[in-house]
Amino acid sequence: MAMTAIPKGIWKYALLLLLLLAIATVASISTISTLHSMLIEEAQKRGTQSFDEIGRIITVAILALTMGFLLLAGALGLWAIRSTTQTEARRRIGRFVDAMDYLRDGILAVDRKGFITGSNPAARAFITAAVSTTSSLKALFPSLNDDDLRQLCDRTSPQEVERTCKTAQGFKTLRFRSQPTEDLNLILLSDVTDQKSLEMQHRQIAQLQLIGRVARGVAHDFNNILCAISAHASLLSRTESNTDQDRESLRSILHESERGAILARHLLELSRTGIKGPPCDRPAEQIQQAASLLRVGLSPGWVVQVDLVEPLGSVALTSVQIEQVILNLGLLAADEHASAGILHILAGSSSSKPPFDTHEMFEAVIVVAAHDPGATVSETAYRLSDATTTAADFGVIQSVARSMLEEMGGRLDPLFASGGRHCYRIGIPGLKSPQASIAALNIPDELKTYVAGWPLLLAVSSSDIGARLETHFKELGLRVVMADTLVSALQYVQSDRQFSAMIVERQLFGQEADALLRAILKLQPLSALLVLCSSSTEALHSLAKDVVFSTVTASPEEVVRSLIMAKAMSDGRRKKP
């Protein structure tokens, strides 16, 4: 049987007790010796009777002195035991916190003076210096001020503080949440950098939407003014008293009014949110139109050069969306230059030659870049960024453009142009007719007969993806019910209606996807459940036995086959006792 190690802190209390007992012993001996001398002296003076009386007094004094020392030693002993217990409890909690390597968030155990007594691996990953029992919270996180430290070390109630701190991974926004216990505080460290960045993007997008509404109102008023000007100019041009110079001026007024009306119409289209329309069957014309808008929007001196390497077929984006993406990315690329230069728009299809080597087949690949004046612009002037770019690395405009492209199966890549300046490569997928895609589905007739007539719940946030899948499934004979929000989807799930299969988008459920999907399985235990994720990394492995995961960019054939696999899983659950 292993012996329990004696805490190090107990030895100093043991030495203190021995020292007190030694002092008490010396004091007692000295007192007895003194009293003994006094007793002999008094006895010699007064006789035997006085000797007995003094003896009783001395005995009582010695007993009182001894009891006093015993009480003092007992009080000090209790204090030593309590202090030792608290020290050992702090040490055990610190060791327990040190072993919490299964938590994603960091945990710190902090005593009343602000010193660290324990930290799990996730917390140590945020800290640049080595952590020891002599490390203070202030020393490890200098961005915390005195008020923050008082809050986090508060003994009465939980507290929360958010600060931007320098960590081993760079500057991060950390959330400190303290939970007081009897003798120390447990502080939970959470990295909320991405969450704060997303909130900032949402606020910026809301501001852009407000600006769009204002621009829409201005465009309406501007269009009304131009209509009045052009109408009066048209009436004046019909009078016979006009000279040739007057007629030329009126023609110029009409021409410029029509041009202004076109710009106002484009401003109205670009200020709309949730643009819908037919896919673009002539993307080359929209690229030229976007170039014309850039020539108007950029300052004088800029040269907009458009190179179409090959003819482009129909694409999945609408005409307005193509113009919007190219116009905004072109303005962003031009903003990196202090002076006017060349804005180059290069368009072609996916191939093995750079910059069209996208590794995925896109009908249209468009590169938007800005160069210095007089620079030689060619297809070899661009190279792909070596760094991995995430959504958080993009600004608001780039994020909106990227989301718009990814909804349709496209992509936005950052490139480097000559001089190391950033530019953008846009990949837009081609358009396939629903009839052709259904005919091309490599699904046996037996399986088509098997799925025909199924009641299907299709819950996706993207109207484009929802419309595409709805068309395919209706062609296969499924009875499709659409839902584009989490609330509407849960209403269908909680109703008395029984679905044979359900297809839901992972994005609808947010961070509570695991719990919500388990609830759906309980409410519809006999239904097949297919979850569409933005990427394969979003799949929830804890539900792998009950749910089939696919991607939003999967082909209709892959979605149908994944749905049949999910149905087989639901049938297996039905057979279990």
Residue pairs with C-beta under 8 A, 6 or more apart in sequence:
7 84
7 87
7 88
7 91
9 83
9 84
9 87
9 88
10 80
10 84
13 80
13 81
13 83
13 84
14 80
16 76
16 80
17 73
17 76
17 77
17 80
20 72
20 73
20 76
21 73
24 69
24 72
24 73
27 65
27 69
28 62
28 65
28 66
28 69
31 61
31 62
31 65
32 62
35 58
35 61
35 62
38 54
39 51
39 54
39 55
39 58
42 50
42 51
42 54
43 50
43 51
43 54
86 183
89 183
90 109
90 111
90 117
90 183
90 184
91 117
93 109
93 117
93 118
93 181
93 184
94 109
94 117
94 118
94 133
95 118
96 118
97 107
97 108
97 109
97 117
97 118
97 119
97 120
97 186
98 118
98 119
98 120
99 120
100 107
100 120
100 121
100 122
101 120
101 121
101 122
103 120
103 122
104 122
105 122
105 188
105 189
105 190
105 191
106 119
106 120
106 122
106 123
106 124
106 125
106 126
106 188
106 189
106 190
107 118
107 119
107 120
107 122
107 123
107 186
107 187
107 188
107 189
108 116
108 118
108 119
108 123
108 137
108 186
108 187
108 189
109 116
109 117
109 118
109 119
109 184
109 185
109 186
109 187
110 116
110 117
110 137
110 152
110 153
110 178
110 184
110 185
110 186
110 187
111 117
111 183
111 184
111 185
112 153
112 155
112 183
112 184
113 136
114 136
114 137
114 138
114 149
114 153
115 133
115 134
115 135
115 136
115 137
116 131
116 132
116 133
116 135
116 136
116 137
116 140
117 133
117 184
119 127
119 131
122 189
123 189
124 131
125 167
125 168
125 169
126 165
126 167
126 168
126 169
126 172
126 174
126 189
126 191
127 140
127 141
127 167
127 168
128 166
128 167
128 168
129 135
129 139
129 140
131 140
137 144
137 149
137 152
137 153
137 187
138 144
138 149
141 163
141 165
141 174
142 166
143 163
143 164
143 165
143 166
144 152
144 161
144 163
144 176
148 161
148 163
148 176
151 159
151 161
151 178
152 159
152 161
152 176
152 178
152 185
152 187
153 178
153 185
154 178
154 180
154 185
155 180
155 185
156 180
157 180
158 177
158 178
158 179
158 180
159 177
159 178
160 175
160 176
160 177
160 178
161 175
161 176
162 173
162 174
162 175
162 176
162 192
163 173
163 174
163 176
164 171
164 172
164 173
164 174
165 171
165 172
165 173
165 174
167 174
172 191
172 193
173 191
173 192
173 193
173 196
174 189
174 190
174 191
174 192
175 188
175 189
175 190
175 191
175 192
176 187
176 188
176 189
177 187
177 188
177 190
178 185
178 186
178 187
178 188
179 185
179 186
179 187
179 188
194 392
197 392
198 392
201 396
201 399
204 396
205 396
205 400
208 396
208 400
209 273
212 270
212 271
212 272
212 273
213 271
215 267
215 271
216 267
216 268
216 271
216 272
218 267
219 264
219 265
219 267
219 268
219 271
220 264
220 268
222 260
222 264
223 261
223 264
223 265
223 268
226 257
226 260
226 261
226 264
227 257
227 261
229 253
229 257
230 253
230 254
230 257
230 258
230 261
233 250
233 253
233 254
233 257
234 254
236 242
236 246
236 250
237 247
237 250
237 251
237 254
242 250
263 293
263 296
266 293
266 323
269 275
269 320
269 323
270 320
270 323
270 324
270 327
272 320
274 463
275 318
275 320
275 321
275 324
276 318
276 463
277 318
277 319
277 320
278 318
279 314
279 315
279 316
279 317
279 318
279 431
280 286
280 314
280 315
280 317
280 318
280 319
280 321
280 322
281 313
281 314
281 431
282 319
283 312
283 314
283 315
283 317
283 322
283 347
283 363
283 364
283 428
284 308
284 311
284 312
284 347
286 319
286 322
286 323
286 326
287 306
287 308
287 322
287 326
287 345
287 347
287 366
288 306
289 319
289 323
290 322
290 323
290 326
290 327
290 330
290 345
291 304
291 306
291 326
291 345
293 323
293 327
294 302
294 304
294 326
294 327
294 330
294 331
294 343
295 302
295 304
297 327
297 331
298 304
298 331
298 334
298 340
298 343
299 340
300 340
301 339
301 340
301 373
302 334
302 340
302 341
302 342
302 343
303 340
303 341
303 342
303 343
303 373
304 330
304 343
304 345
305 342
305 343
305 344
305 345
305 377
306 345
306 347
307 344
307 345
307 346
307 347
307 377
308 347
308 348
309 346
309 347
309 348
309 349
309 356
309 379
310 348
310 349
312 347
312 348
312 349
312 363
312 364
313 363
313 430
313 431
314 363
314 430
314 431
315 322
315 363
315 364
315 428
315 429
315 430
315 431
316 408
316 409
316 410
316 428
316 429
316 430
316 431
316 464
317 325
317 404
317 405
317 408
317 410
317 428
321 404
322 428
324 401
324 404
325 401
325 404
325 405
325 426
326 345
326 366
326 368
326 426
328 397
328 400
328 401
329 368
329 397
329 398
329 401
329 424
329 426
330 343
330 345
330 368
330 370
332 395
332 397
332 398
332 424
333 343
333 368
333 369
333 370
333 421
333 422
333 423
333 424
334 341
334 343
334 370
336 370
336 421
336 422
337 370
337 372
337 421
339 373
340 373
341 370
341 371
341 372
341 373
341 375
342 370
342 371
342 372
342 373
342 375
342 377
343 368
343 369
343 370
343 371
344 367
344 368
344 369
344 370
344 371
344 377
345 366
345 367
345 368
346 355
346 366
346 367
346 369
346 379
347 364
347 365
347 366
347 367
348 356
348 364
348 365
349 356
349 362
349 363
349 364
349 365
350 356
350 357
350 358
350 360
350 361
350 362
350 363
350 365
350 427
351 357
353 379
354 379
354 380
354 382
354 383
354 384
355 365
355 367
355 379
355 382
355 383
355 384
355 415
355 425
356 365
358 365
358 411
358 413
358 425
358 427
360 411
360 427
361 429
362 410
362 411
362 427
362 428
362 429
362 430
363 428
363 429
363 430
363 431
364 426
364 427
364 428
364 430
365 425
365 426
365 427
365 428
366 425
366 426
366 428
367 382
367 415
367 423
367 424
367 425
367 426
368 423
368 424
368 426
369 381
369 382
369 415
369 417
369 421
369 423
369 424
370 417
370 421
370 423
371 377
371 381
371 417
371 418
371 419
371 421
372 418
372 419
375 418
375 419
381 417
381 418
382 415
382 416
382 417
382 423
382 425
383 415
383 416
384 413
384 414
384 415
384 416
384 425
385 413
385 414
385 415
385 416
389 413
389 414
391 399
391 402
394 402
398 412
398 424
401 412
401 426
402 411
402 412
405 411
405 412
405 426
405 427
405 428
406 412
406 534
407 462
407 464
407 465
408 428
408 429
408 464
409 429
409 553
410 426
410 427
410 428
410 429
411 426
411 427
412 424
412 425
412 426
412 427
413 424
413 425
413 427
414 422
414 423
414 424
414 425
415 422
415 423
415 424
415 425
416 422
416 423
417 423
434 468
434 471
434 472
434 475
435 475
437 472
437 556
438 472
438 475
438 476
438 556
440 557
441 472
441 556
441 557
441 560
442 557
443 557
443 560
443 561
447 560
447 564
448 476
448 477
450 564
451 476
451 477
451 478
451 560
451 563
451 564
452 476
452 477
452 478
453 477
453 478
453 479
454 478
454 479
454 500
454 501
455 478
455 479
455 481
455 497
455 498
455 499
455 500
456 473
456 478
456 479
456 480
456 481
456 499
456 500
456 501
456 502
456 503
457 481
457 483
457 489
457 492
457 493
457 499
457 501
457 502
457 503
457 504
457 527
458 466
458 469
458 470
458 473
458 480
458 481
458 482
458 483
458 503
459 482
459 483
459 484
459 486
459 488
459 489
459 492
459 502
459 503
459 504
459 505
459 508
460 466
460 469
460 484
460 503
460 504
460 505
460 508
460 532
460 552
461 484
461 485
461 505
461 507
461 508
462 505
462 552
463 484
465 505
465 532
465 552
466 482
466 484
468 556
469 503
469 556
469 559
470 480
470 482
472 556
472 559
472 560
473 480
474 480
476 560
478 501
481 492
481 499
483 489
483 491
483 492
485 508
486 508
486 509
486 510
486 516
489 504
489 508
490 516
490 520
492 499
493 502
493 520
493 523
493 524
494 523
498 524
498 526
498 527
499 524
499 527
500 527
500 528
500 567
501 527
501 528
501 529
501 530
501 563
501 566
501 567
502 520
502 524
502 527
502 528
502 529
502 530
503 530
503 531
503 532
503 559
503 563
504 517
504 520
504 529
504 530
504 531
504 532
505 531
505 532
505 552
506 513
506 531
506 532
506 533
506 534
506 538
506 549
507 534
509 516
509 517
513 531
513 540
514 540
514 542
514 543
517 529
517 531
517 540
517 543
517 547
518 543
520 529
521 529
521 546
521 547
525 570
525 573
525 574
526 570
526 573
526 574
527 570
528 548
528 563
528 566
528 567
528 568
528 569
528 570
529 546
529 547
529 548
529 566
529 570
530 547
530 548
530 549
530 550
530 559
530 562
530 563
530 566
531 539
531 540
531 547
531 548
531 549
531 550
532 550
532 551
532 552
532 554
532 559
533 539
533 549
533 550
533 551
533 552
534 551
534 552
535 551
536 549
536 551
538 549
539 549
540 547
540 549
545 569
546 569
546 573
547 566
547 569
548 562
548 563
548 565
548 566
548 569
550 558
550 559
550 562
554 562
